[in-house]
Amino acid sequence: MFEKLSYNQSELIYLGLKKLIETKSGHGLHNADGGHPVYVNGSQGKINKQDEYADSPDKSALFKMLSELSTKLKKDGVESHGFKWWYDFNNWQSFCKFIINSYQKQSGSE
């Protein structure tokens, strides 16, 4: 999906998508809810069949895009730069952990 983008283009899209989660916009999340049980369970490595109606690695456009961009940016050497903004959305659990951590920060429930 992003293979023809330059490094800078990939980084901009990645940062924009990541910011959707960090700002608690809810865009791309089930019911616009970063605290939804599907993400809580996912952050703990649990994928329950009953949760899949809400969101899953196969359904989530946000996860698919961030995961693909993470892979592309890693291949292009982003990790060697030591950027503070870098987060590897390499799998559903890491994606869900990021959502839950962002949601808790925004909610003041840390």
VEXKE-718676 format. One record per residue: x, y, z of N, C-alpha, C in turn; residue number from 1. Coordinates in nm, 2 decimals. Layout:
- X_Y_Z_X_Y_Z_X_Y_Z_NUM
...
//
This chain:
- 0.08_-0.12_0.00_0.00_0.00_0.00_0.09_0.13_0.00_1
- 0.20_0.12_0.07_0.29_0.24_0.08_0.42_0.22_0.02_2
- 0.44_0.12_-0.06_0.57_0.09_-0.11_0.63_0.19_-0.20_3
- 0.55_0.27_-0.26_0.61_0.37_-0.36_0.64_0.51_-0.29_4
- 0.60_0.52_-0.16_0.63_0.64_-0.09_0.78_0.66_-0.05_5
- 0.82_0.78_-0.05_0.96_0.81_0.00_0.96_0.79_0.15_6
- 1.08_0.79_0.21_1.09_0.78_0.35_1.01_0.90_0.42_7
- 1.03_1.02_0.37_0.97_1.14_0.43_0.82_1.13_0.42_8
- 0.76_1.08_0.31_0.62_1.07_0.29_0.57_0.96_0.39_9
- 0.64_0.85_0.40_0.60_0.75_0.50_0.60_0.80_0.64_10
- 0.70_0.87_0.67_0.71_0.93_0.81_0.59_1.02_0.84_11
- 0.56_1.11_0.75_0.45_1.20_0.77_0.32_1.13_0.79_12
- 0.29_1.03_0.71_0.16_0.95_0.72_0.16_0.88_0.85_13
- 0.27_0.81_0.88_0.29_0.74_1.01_0.26_0.83_1.13_14
- 0.33_0.95_1.13_0.31_1.04_1.24_0.17_1.09_1.25_15
- 0.10_1.11_1.14_-0.04_1.16_1.14_-0.13_1.05_1.20_16
- -0.11_0.93_1.16_-0.19_0.82_1.21_-0.17_0.80_1.36_17
- -0.04_0.80_1.39_-0.01_0.78_1.54_-0.07_0.89_1.62_18
- -0.07_1.02_1.57_-0.13_1.13_1.64_-0.28_1.11_1.66_19
- -0.35_1.05_1.57_-0.49_1.02_1.59_-0.51_0.94_1.72_20
- -0.42_0.85_1.75_-0.44_0.77_1.87_-0.40_0.86_1.99_21
- -0.28_0.93_1.98_-0.23_1.00_2.09_-0.32_1.11_2.14_22
- -0.39_1.17_2.05_-0.48_1.28_2.08_-0.62_1.24_2.13_23
- -0.64_1.11_2.13_-0.77_1.05_2.17_-0.88_1.09_2.08_24
- -0.85_1.11_1.95_-0.96_1.15_1.86_-1.06_1.04_1.84_25
- -1.02_0.92_1.86_-1.11_0.80_1.84_-1.12_0.76_1.69_26
- -1.07_0.84_1.60_-1.08_0.80_1.46_-1.00_0.67_1.44_27
- -1.07_0.58_1.37_-1.01_0.45_1.34_-1.02_0.34_1.45_28
- -1.08_0.38_1.56_-1.10_0.29_1.67_-1.25_0.25_1.68_29
- -1.28_0.13_1.73_-1.42_0.09_1.75_-1.49_0.18_1.85_30
- -1.60_0.23_1.81_-1.68_0.33_1.88_-1.60_0.45_1.93_31
- -1.50_0.48_1.86_-1.41_0.59_1.90_-1.36_0.58_2.04_32
- -1.34_0.46_2.09_-1.32_0.43_2.23_-1.18_0.36_2.25_33
- -1.08_0.44_2.29_-0.95_0.38_2.32_-0.95_0.30_2.44_34
- -1.05_0.30_2.52_-1.06_0.21_2.64_-1.14_0.09_2.62_35
- -1.19_0.06_2.49_-1.28_-0.05_2.46_-1.21_-0.18_2.50_36
- -1.29_-0.28_2.55_-1.23_-0.41_2.59_-1.15_-0.48_2.48_37
- -1.19_-0.46_2.36_-1.11_-0.52_2.25_-0.96_-0.48_2.26_38
- -0.94_-0.35_2.29_-0.80_-0.30_2.30_-0.73_-0.34_2.43_39
- -0.81_-0.34_2.54_-0.76_-0.39_2.67_-0.72_-0.53_2.66_40
- -0.80_-0.62_2.60_-0.77_-0.76_2.59_-0.65_-0.77_2.49_41
- -0.65_-0.70_2.38_-0.55_-0.71_2.28_-0.41_-0.67_2.34_42
- -0.41_-0.57_2.43_-0.29_-0.52_2.49_-0.23_-0.63_2.59_43
- -0.31_-0.72_2.63_-0.27_-0.83_2.72_-0.24_-0.96_2.64_44
- -0.25_-0.95_2.51_-0.22_-1.06_2.42_-0.34_-1.15_2.41_45
- -0.46_-1.11_2.45_-0.58_-1.19_2.44_-0.66_-1.15_2.31_46
- -0.68_-1.24_2.23_-0.77_-1.22_2.12_-0.89_-1.31_2.13_47
- -1.00_-1.26_2.18_-1.12_-1.34_2.20_-1.21_-1.33_2.08_48
- -1.27_-1.44_2.05_-1.36_-1.44_1.93_-1.47_-1.34_1.95_49
- -1.52_-1.33_2.07_-1.63_-1.23_2.09_-1.59_-1.09_2.07_50
- -1.46_-1.06_2.08_-1.41_-0.92_2.06_-1.40_-0.89_1.92_51
- -1.38_-0.99_1.83_-1.36_-0.96_1.69_-1.47_-0.89_1.62_52
- -1.59_-0.89_1.68_-1.70_-0.81_1.62_-1.67_-0.67_1.62_53
- -1.59_-0.62_1.72_-1.56_-0.48_1.74_-1.44_-0.44_1.66_54
- -1.33_-0.51_1.67_-1.21_-0.48_1.60_-1.11_-0.59_1.61_55
- -1.03_-0.60_1.51_-0.93_-0.71_1.51_-0.82_-0.67_1.41_56
- -0.71_-0.75_1.41_-0.60_-0.72_1.32_-0.65_-0.72_1.17_57
- -0.74_-0.81_1.14_-0.79_-0.82_1.01_-0.89_-0.71_0.97_58
- -0.96_-0.65_1.07_-1.06_-0.55_1.04_-1.00_-0.40_1.05_59
- -0.91_-0.38_1.13_-0.86_-0.25_1.16_-0.78_-0.18_1.05_60
- -0.83_-0.09_0.98_-0.75_-0.01_0.88_-0.64_0.06_0.94_61
- -0.66_0.12_1.06_-0.56_0.19_1.13_-0.44_0.10_1.17_62
- -0.47_-0.01_1.22_-0.36_-0.11_1.25_-0.29_-0.15_1.13_63
- -0.36_-0.19_1.02_-0.30_-0.23_0.90_-0.20_-0.13_0.84_64
- -0.25_0.00_0.84_-0.16_0.11_0.79_-0.04_0.13_0.88_65
- -0.06_0.14_1.01_0.05_0.17_1.10_0.15_0.05_1.10_66
- 0.10_-0.07_1.09_0.19_-0.19_1.09_0.27_-0.19_0.96_67
- 0.21_-0.16_0.85_0.28_-0.16_0.72_0.38_-0.04_0.72_68
- 0.34_0.07_0.77_0.44_0.18_0.77_0.55_0.16_0.87_69
- 0.52_0.09_0.98_0.63_0.05_1.08_0.73_-0.04_1.01_70
- 0.68_-0.13_0.94_0.77_-0.23_0.87_0.86_-0.15_0.76_71
- 0.79_-0.06_0.69_0.86_0.01_0.58_0.97_0.10_0.64_72
- 0.93_0.18_0.75_1.02_0.27_0.81_1.14_0.19_0.88_73
- 1.11_0.08_0.94_1.22_0.00_0.99_1.32_-0.05_0.88_74
- 1.26_-0.09_0.77_1.34_-0.13_0.66_1.43_-0.02_0.61_75
- 1.38_0.10_0.62_1.45_0.22_0.57_1.54_0.28_0.68_76
- 1.55_0.21_0.80_1.65_0.25_0.90_1.60_0.35_1.00_77
- 1.47_0.36_1.03_1.43_0.46_1.13_1.48_0.43_1.27_78
- 1.50_0.31_1.30_1.54_0.27_1.44_1.69_0.32_1.47_79
- 1.77_0.33_1.36_1.90_0.38_1.38_1.91_0.53_1.41_80
- 1.80_0.60_1.39_1.80_0.75_1.41_1.78_0.78_1.56_81
- 1.72_0.69_1.64_1.69_0.72_1.78_1.59_0.82_1.80_82
- 1.49_0.83_1.71_1.38_0.93_1.73_1.29_0.90_1.85_83
- 1.26_0.99_1.93_1.17_0.97_2.04_1.03_0.94_2.00_84
- 0.99_0.98_1.88_0.85_0.96_1.83_0.83_0.82_1.78_85
- 0.94_0.74_1.76_0.93_0.61_1.70_0.86_0.51_1.79_86
- 0.76_0.44_1.74_0.70_0.33_1.81_0.67_0.22_1.70_87
- 0.71_0.10_1.73_0.69_-0.01_1.64_0.56_-0.08_1.65_88
- 0.47_-0.05_1.56_0.33_-0.11_1.56_0.34_-0.24_1.48_89
- 0.43_-0.33_1.52_0.45_-0.45_1.45_0.35_-0.56_1.46_90
- 0.27_-0.56_1.57_0.17_-0.66_1.59_0.05_-0.60_1.66_91
- -0.06_-0.68_1.67_-0.18_-0.63_1.73_-0.16_-0.60_1.88_92
- -0.08_-0.67_1.95_-0.06_-0.65_2.09_0.01_-0.51_2.11_93
- 0.11_-0.48_2.04_0.18_-0.36_2.05_0.09_-0.24_2.01_94
- 0.01_-0.26_1.91_-0.09_-0.16_1.87_-0.19_-0.13_1.98_95
- -0.24_-0.23_2.04_-0.34_-0.22_2.15_-0.27_-0.16_2.27_96
- -0.15_-0.19_2.30_-0.08_-0.13_2.42_-0.07_0.02_2.40_97
- -0.03_0.06_2.28_-0.02_0.20_2.25_-0.15_0.27_2.27_98
- -0.26_0.21_2.22_-0.39_0.27_2.23_-0.42_0.29_2.38_99
- -0.41_0.18_2.46_-0.44_0.18_2.60_-0.36_0.29_2.67_100
- -0.23_0.29_2.65_-0.14_0.38_2.72_-0.18_0.53_2.68_101
- -0.21_0.55_2.56_-0.25_0.69_2.51_-0.38_0.73_2.58_102
- -0.47_0.63_2.58_-0.61_0.66_2.64_-0.59_0.69_2.79_103
- -0.51_0.61_2.86_-0.49_0.64_3.00_-0.42_0.77_3.03_104
- -0.33_0.81_2.95_-0.26_0.94_2.96_-0.36_1.05_2.94_105
- -0.44_1.04_2.84_-0.54_1.14_2.81_-0.65_1.15_2.92_106
- -0.68_1.04_2.98_-0.79_1.03_3.08_-0.74_1.06_3.22_107
- -0.61_1.07_3.23_-0.55_1.10_3.36_-0.56_0.98_3.45_108
- -0.58_0.86_3.40_-0.59_0.74_3.48_-0.47_0.66_3.50_109
- -0.35_0.73_3.49_-0.23_0.66_3.50_-0.19_0.64_3.65_110
//
